[in-house]
Amino acid sequence: MLYDLVFHRLICTTSIVDIRRARFQERKGPERMGRNRDERHRYGQHYTPVEVARLLAALSVRNPGDLVLDPSCGDGRLLEEAVARKREMSGRARSGADGFAQDVYGLDRSRSAVRLARGTGARVGCVDFFDVEPGARFRGAARLPAQFDAVIANPPYIRQEVMGAADKRRVEERLARDRARLADIFWPRWSGRSDIYVYFFAHSALFLKEGGRLVFLTASSWLDVEYGTALRQFLVENFRVIAVIESVAESFFADASINTAITVAEREPRERKREANQIRFVQIVKPLGEVYAHYGSASQFARAISSAAAPVPALTHRARLVPQGSLLDARRPREGSGWGKYLRAGDVFFDVVERGSARLKHLSHMARVRFGVKTGANDFFYLDNGAAQDEGAMKRLGDVASVRRGVTTGANDFFYLNSVEGRKRGARSLATVEDGTGARHLIETRFLSPVIFSLKDIGGVVIEPWQAKKLLF
């Protein structure tokens, strides 16, 4: 049986068990990074570097007894760091044999990933997150808690274009059931263009306690794109958004050239507390290794982020504080209302906007902004390095010919013919062509010239005559 690319349920015969940490330690290193790379990419899984995983754990685990869930645990990097963080907070060594892992849970669809993740000692189930509800029982004696203190995740990165209609419908049905169970939650209209990680945010709310913390590493596109509007609404209306973090020094994904961000939010049903909250937009300008050396540890850096009460122009990062109440109009978004500017724009931008607010207008109020003409002929316009650097082979058309408009008759159906096939008959070469009415004719090729009728017909910089789909008679 062929399972769908994006969502499918892996049926596991093994139960959720504990495996000694020593076995997990043996499997670190290249095996984890190279674990069935094709499988990981098929599921949209991207390896989380240890420095990033350590920061995620420090931001999510606040007490040694916290119940922690990773709904897309992969090979267990975040589970391992969550357990280590709990030990650290209890005053014990980061590694060792104890019961802290018993309060850490992981889910994943991949059997090979689950086998590795169980080496952390955490309780790991081989199951699709969207097939799971709080309190679900797995094969064996294990059962998920009804609610968690923290949900920590590096969700799959799968574009909506590769999600089949059946998959989207199944996720929509799951979120509809979640909405019925969470009557106190503001539920936006989710865009059909949303990538899969957006739905992980939504379904995770079902598993969080009041005050429970959600810490996600995802692509950062949701900060500004149209489909991210619903996610921004969902966060500001249901959570205290503690921080949004990105790095200009390095990617948070070790094996993907994707712009990423860490989102930290606490489940908060009280509107007054949400509106009074200050969101910390943090841009890291140094590699995390240097940042940890500066602060002493990942935990100290996480504490500095979470407790920042004023703008921070530090050597390692900068933080801009934005009142969450000022973003509550996300329910009525306008063009340009994305959050990326709070991470990336300099102070001068906000000074200009503030001082000139009486005179400045949105561009959409003065003009219609839209995409230009799209030809689809990327192979023609985007050259590889070799072709682009060979300047000697490129000349301006005006240097070699006089270009002017010819005689126009309007009889395109007569002069522009569709090539059907060519053949030899004696000394003559003949071509079967089709005119605009659909009639076919046999014409000598010496009377036909190849012509590019549309840029979409261009497959590259060099076009051979036989590649032309149209012929000029």
C-alpha positions in Angstrom: 0.0 0.0 0.0 1.3 3.5 -0.9 0.9 6.0 1.9 0.4 9.7 1.3 3.4 12.0 1.2 2.3 14.4 3.9 0.0 12.7 6.4 -0.2 9.0 7.0 -0.4 6.9 10.1 2.4 4.5 10.8 1.1 1.4 12.5 3.6 0.4 15.2 3.8 -3.0 16.8 6.1 -1.8 19.6 4.8 -0.2 22.8 6.1 3.0 24.4 9.0 1.8 26.5 12.0 3.2 28.2 15.5 2.4 26.9 18.6 3.2 28.7 20.2 6.5 27.9 23.5 4.8 27.1 22.0 3.2 24.0 21.0 6.7 22.8 24.4 8.1 23.4 25.9 5.5 21.2 23.7 6.7 18.3 24.7 10.3 18.4 26.7 12.1 15.7 26.7 11.3 12.0 24.0 8.6 12.3 21.5 11.1 13.6 22.3 13.8 11.0 22.3 11.2 8.2 19.4 9.1 9.4 17.7 8.1 6.2 17.9 11.6 4.7 15.4 10.8 2.0 12.9 9.7 4.6 13.4 12.9 6.7 13.0 15.1 3.7 9.9 13.2 2.6 8.3 14.0 6.0 9.6 17.6 6.0 11.9 16.9 8.9 15.0 19.0 9.5 17.7 18.3 12.0 17.8 20.6 15.0 21.4 21.7 16.0 22.3 21.0 19.6 22.8 24.7 20.4 19.3 25.5 19.1 17.7 22.5 20.8 19.3 23.7 24.1 17.7 27.1 23.7 14.3 25.7 22.9 14.4 23.5 26.0 15.6 26.4 28.2 12.7 28.5 27.0 10.0 25.8 27.4 10.9 23.9 30.6 10.4 26.1 33.7 10.2 23.5 36.5 11.8 20.0 37.1 8.4 18.4 37.2 7.0 19.9 34.0 5.1 17.7 31.7 6.6 18.2 28.2 5.3 17.1 24.8 7.1 17.1 21.4 4.5 16.3 18.8 7.1 15.8 16.0 10.1 14.5 17.9 12.1 13.1 15.1 15.2 11.4 16.5 14.7 12.9 19.9 17.1 15.9 20.0 14.5 18.1 21.8 13.4 15.3 24.1 17.0 14.8 25.1 17.5 18.5 25.9 14.2 18.8 27.7 15.3 15.9 30.0 18.7 17.5 30.5 17.0 20.9 31.3 14.9 19.3 34.0 17.9 17.7 35.6 19.8 21.0 35.5 16.9 22.8 37.2 16.9 20.1 39.9 20.6 20.7 40.7 21.7 17.4 39.1 24.1 16.7 36.3 22.7 17.1 32.8 23.1 13.4 32.1 22.4 10.4 34.3 19.8 7.8 35.2 16.7 9.1 36.9 13.0 9.5 36.4 12.9 13.0 34.8 12.4 11.4 31.3 9.1 9.9 32.4 7.4 13.3 32.2 8.6 13.9 28.7 6.6 12.6 25.8 7.3 12.5 22.0 5.3 11.6 18.9 6.5 10.9 15.4 5.3 9.1 12.2 8.6 7.6 11.3 9.5 4.2 12.8 13.3 4.8 12.4 13.0 8.2 14.1 11.0 6.7 17.0 13.6 3.9 17.5 16.3 6.6 18.1 14.1 8.9 20.1 13.2 6.1 22.6 16.9 6.1 23.5 16.4 9.4 25.4 14.3 7.5 28.0 11.3 9.6 27.1 7.9 8.1 26.4 7.7 8.0 22.6 4.8 6.9 20.4 4.8 6.1 16.7 1.7 8.0 15.6 0.6 11.0 13.6 0.0 14.0 15.8 -3.3 14.8 14.1 -4.6 11.4 15.0 -4.0 12.1 18.7 -6.1 13.8 21.4 -5.2 14.5 25.1 -5.4 11.4 27.2 -5.0 9.0 24.3 -3.8 5.6 25.1 -1.0 3.9 23.0 -0.3 0.2 22.7 0.9 -0.9 26.0 0.1 0.8 29.3 1.2 4.3 28.3 -1.3 7.2 28.1 -0.8 10.8 27.2 -1.6 13.3 30.1 -4.7 15.4 29.6 -2.7 18.6 29.5 1.0 19.6 29.4 3.1 22.4 30.9 5.0 22.8 27.7 4.8 21.8 24.0 8.1 22.1 22.3 8.6 21.3 18.6 10.4 21.6 15.3 7.4 20.7 13.2 7.7 19.3 9.7 8.4 21.9 7.0 6.1 20.8 4.2 4.7 23.4 1.7 1.0 23.5 1.2 1.5 22.8 -2.5 2.4 19.2 -1.8 -0.4 18.6 0.6 -3.2 16.7 -1.1 -6.8 17.7 -0.9 -7.6 14.6 1.2 -4.9 15.6 3.7 -6.1 19.2 4.0 -9.6 18.0 4.5 -8.5 15.6 7.2 -6.6 18.4 9.0 -9.6 20.7 8.7 -11.8 18.1 10.2 -9.4 17.7 13.1 -9.2 21.4 13.8 -13.1 21.6 13.6 -13.2 19.0 16.4 -10.6 21.0 18.3 -12.6 24.2 18.0 -15.7 22.4 19.4 -13.6 21.3 22.4 -12.0 24.7 23.0 -15.0 27.0 23.3 -13.0 29.7 25.0 -10.4 30.0 22.2 -10.6 32.6 19.4 -10.5 30.6 16.2 -9.5 32.4 12.9 -10.4 31.4 9.4 -7.3 29.3 8.5 -6.0 30.0 5.0 -5.9 27.0 2.6 -2.4 28.2 1.6 -1.0 27.5 5.1 2.0 25.3 5.4 1.8 22.3 7.7 3.5 23.8 10.7 0.6 26.4 11.1 -1.7 23.5 11.9 0.7 22.2 14.5 0.3 25.6 16.3 -3.5 25.2 16.3 -3.7 21.5 17.4 -1.1 22.0 20.1 -3.4 24.5 21.9 -5.6 21.5 22.8 -2.7 20.0 24.8 -1.6 23.0 26.8 -2.6 23.9 30.4 -3.6 27.5 31.2 -0.2 29.2 31.5 1.4 26.3 29.6 4.2 27.4 27.3 4.4 26.7 23.5 7.9 26.9 22.0 8.2 26.2 18.3 11.0 26.4 15.7 9.5 27.0 12.3 10.0 28.8 9.0 9.6 32.6 9.6 7.4 33.2 6.6 4.2 33.3 8.8 5.4 36.7 10.2 4.6 38.5 6.9 2.8 36.4 4.4 -1.0 36.4 3.8 -1.6 32.9 5.3 0.3 33.9 8.4 -2.4 36.5 9.2 -4.6 33.8 10.7 -1.7 32.4 12.9 -0.9 35.9 14.1 -4.6 36.4 15.0 -4.6 33.0 16.8 -1.5 33.9 18.9 -2.4 37.4 20.0 -6.0 36.4 20.9 -5.2 33.2 22.8 -1.6 33.6 24.2 0.8 35.9 25.8 3.4 36.0 23.1 6.6 36.1 25.1 9.1 36.3 22.3 9.7 35.9 18.6 13.4 35.1 17.9 15.4 34.9 14.7 19.2 34.9 13.9 21.0 36.7 11.2 24.2 34.9 12.1 23.2 31.4 11.3 20.2 29.2 10.3 18.4 27.4 13.1 18.1 24.4 10.6 21.4 22.6 10.1 20.5 21.1 6.8 18.1 23.5 5.1 18.5 27.0 3.7 15.2 28.3 5.2 14.7 31.5 7.1 13.6 30.4 10.6 12.2 31.8 13.8 11.5 30.6 17.4 8.1 31.5 18.8 7.5 31.5 22.6 3.9 31.9 23.8 1.9 31.1 27.0 -1.7 30.0 27.0 -3.6 33.0 28.4 -7.5 33.2 28.4 -7.6 36.6 30.1 -7.8 39.4 27.6 -6.5 42.0 30.1 -3.2 40.1 30.6 -2.8 39.5 26.9 -3.2 43.2 26.1 -0.8 44.2 28.8 1.9 41.8 27.6 5.1 43.1 25.9 6.2 40.9 23.0 10.0 40.7 22.7 11.1 40.6 19.1 14.7 39.4 19.3 17.3 39.4 16.5 20.4 37.4 17.4 23.5 38.8 15.6 26.1 36.3 16.9 26.3 32.5 16.6 24.6 30.8 19.6 27.8 29.3 20.8 29.2 32.8 21.3 26.0 34.0 22.9 26.0 31.2 25.4 29.7 32.0 26.2 28.7 35.6 26.8 25.8 34.8 29.1 27.3 31.7 30.7 24.7 29.2 29.4 21.7 28.7 27.2 19.5 28.9 30.3 20.9 32.4 31.3 20.3 33.6 27.8 16.7 32.3 27.8 16.1 34.0 31.1 17.4 37.3 29.7 15.0 37.1 26.7 12.0 36.2 28.8 12.5 38.9 31.4 13.6 41.7 29.1 11.5 44.8 30.2 13.2 47.4 27.9 14.7 47.5 24.5 18.1 45.7 24.4 20.9 46.9 22.0 23.3 44.2 23.1 26.5 42.9 21.5 24.9 39.4 21.0 21.4 40.4 20.1 18.9 43.2 20.0 15.3 43.1 21.4 12.4 45.4 20.5 9.4 45.4 22.8 6.0 45.8 21.3 2.7 46.0 23.3 0.6 43.0 22.4 -2.5 45.2 22.7 -1.3 47.2 19.7 -1.3 44.1 17.6 -4.8 43.0 18.5 -6.1 44.7 15.3 -4.6 41.6 13.6 -8.2 40.5 13.6 -8.8 43.2 11.0 -5.4 43.1 9.2 -4.3 45.6 6.6 -1.6 45.3 4.0 1.8 45.7 5.6 0.6 44.6 9.1 3.1 41.7 9.3 5.5 41.4 12.2 8.8 41.0 10.4 9.5 44.7 10.6 9.8 44.5 14.4 12.7 42.0 14.0 14.5 43.5 11.0 13.8 47.2 10.7 16.3 49.7 12.3 15.4 52.3 14.9 15.3 55.0 12.3 12.4 53.3 10.6 10.2 53.5 13.7 11.4 57.1 14.4 10.3 58.1 10.9 7.0 56.3 11.2 6.3 57.8 14.6 7.2 61.4 13.8 5.6 61.4 10.4 2.4 59.4 11.3 0.2 62.4 10.5 1.5 62.7 7.0 2.3 59.1 6.1 -0.2 56.9 4.2 -0.3 53.3 3.3 0.7 52.8 -0.3 -2.4 50.8 -0.8 -4.4 54.0 -0.2 -2.8 55.7 -3.2 -2.1 52.9 -5.6 -3.0 49.3 -6.4 0.0 47.1 -5.7 0.1 43.8 -7.5 2.5 41.3 -9.2 4.0 42.2 -12.6 3.7 40.0 -15.6 4.7 36.4 -14.9 6.0 34.5 -17.9 6.9 31.2 -16.2 10.1 31.2 -18.4 12.6 31.1 -15.4 15.1 29.1 -17.4 15.4 32.0 -19.9 15.7 34.9 -17.4 17.7 33.2 -14.6 21.1 32.2 -15.8 23.6 29.9 -14.1 27.0 31.3 -13.2 28.7 29.9 -16.3 26.3 31.5 -18.7 26.0 34.7 -16.8 29.8 35.2 -16.6 30.4 34.5 -20.3 30.0 38.1 -21.3 31.8 37.7 -24.6 29.0 35.5 -25.9 26.3 38.0 -25.1 25.6 41.1 -27.3 22.9 43.7 -27.4 20.5 43.0 -30.2 20.7 46.6 -31.2 24.4 46.2 -31.9 23.8 43.5 -34.5 20.5 44.4 -36.1 18.0 47.1 -36.7 14.8 46.2 -34.8 11.5 47.6 -36.0 7.9 46.6 -36.3 7.0 44.8 -39.5 3.8 44.8 -41.5 0.8 43.7 -39.5 -2.1 42.0 -41.3 -4.1 40.6 -38.4 -4.2 37.2 -40.2 -2.4 35.3 -37.5 -4.4 32.1 -38.2 -2.9 32.1 -41.7 0.7 33.0 -41.0 1.3 31.3 -37.6 1.0 27.5 -37.9 1.4 24.7 -35.4 4.1 22.2 -36.1 2.8 18.7 -36.3 5.5 16.6 -38.0 8.3 16.7 -40.6 9.1 14.2 -43.4 11.4 13.7 -46.4 9.8 13.2 -49.9 12.4 12.9 -52.5 14.7 15.9 -52.4 12.2 18.0 -50.6 11.6 18.3 -46.9 8.0 18.6 -46.0 6.2 19.6 -42.8 2.6 18.8 -41.7 1.2 22.0 -40.1 -2.1 23.0 -38.6 -3.6 26.5 -39.0 -5.8 28.4 -36.6 -9.0 26.7 -37.8 -7.6 23.2 -37.1 -7.1 22.3 -40.8 -3.8 20.5 -41.7 -1.6 21.3 -44.6 1.6 19.8 -46.2 4.1 22.6 -46.8 7.8 22.6 -47.8 10.0 23.5 -44.9 11.9 26.1 -46.9 8.8 28.2 -46.7 8.5 27.9 -43.0 10.5 29.7 -40.3 10.5 28.8 -36.6 9.1 31.5 -34.4 8.8 32.0 -30.6 5.1 32.9 -30.1 5.2 32.9 -26.3 7.9 33.2 -23.6 6.5 30.1 -22.0 7.8 28.2 -25.0 11.4 29.0 -24.1 13.2 26.3 -22.3 16.6 27.9 -22.0 19.0 30.5 -23.4 19.7 28.5 -26.6 16.6 27.4 -28.6 17.1 25.0 -31.5 14.8 25.5 -34.6 13.2 22.1 -34.1 12.1 23.1 -30.5 9.8 25.8 -31.8 6.1 25.0 -31.4 5.0 27.6 -33.9 6.1 28.1 -37.6 5.8 31.3 -39.6 4.6 30.8 -43.2 
